[in-house]
Amino acid sequence: MRPQDIQQIGTELAIKWSEGTESFIPLETLRRACPCAGCKGETDIMGNLYKNPEQALTAKAFVLVKFMVVGGYAIQPVWADGHNTGLFSFDYLRALDVAK
């Protein structure tokens, strides 16, 4: 499933999917679900999880400055606090909407 259109509407990311459904994901939900290694950690070959210490997120952390489409599979948001390393696959975005 691929998005036909992605736009920020207020404090949500609105996605119109190719089969005609729509998703509205709150920006705070999106940021808190950032899948990058710095936010969620990464595992080594033995399955050990390595993660940065938890950091308090400021109000700027939930302000979306822009996003870029990466290839044909993901978006990369840029947040007002400078964070920009998360790649959100289209499947992951769909799962975030379903999980609400």
HELIX and SHEET records of a PDB file:
HELIX    1   1 LEU A   27  ARG A   32  1                                   6    
HELIX    2   2 ALA A   37  LYS A   40  1                                   4    
HELIX    3   3 ALA A   59  PHE A   62  5                                   4    
HELIX    4   4 PHE A   90  VAL A   98  1                                   9    
SHEET    1   A 3 PRO A   3  ILE A   9  0                                        
SHEET    2   A 3 GLU A  12  TRP A  17 -1                                        
SHEET    3   A 3 GLU A  22  PRO A  26 -1                                        
SHEET    1   B 2 GLU A  42  THR A  43  0                                        
SHEET    2   B 2 LEU A  49  TYR A  50 -1                                        
SHEET    1   C 3 LEU A  64  VAL A  70  0                                        
SHEET    2   C 3 ALA A  74  TRP A  79 -1                                        
SHEET    3   C 3 PHE A  88  SER A  89 -1                                        
END                                                                             
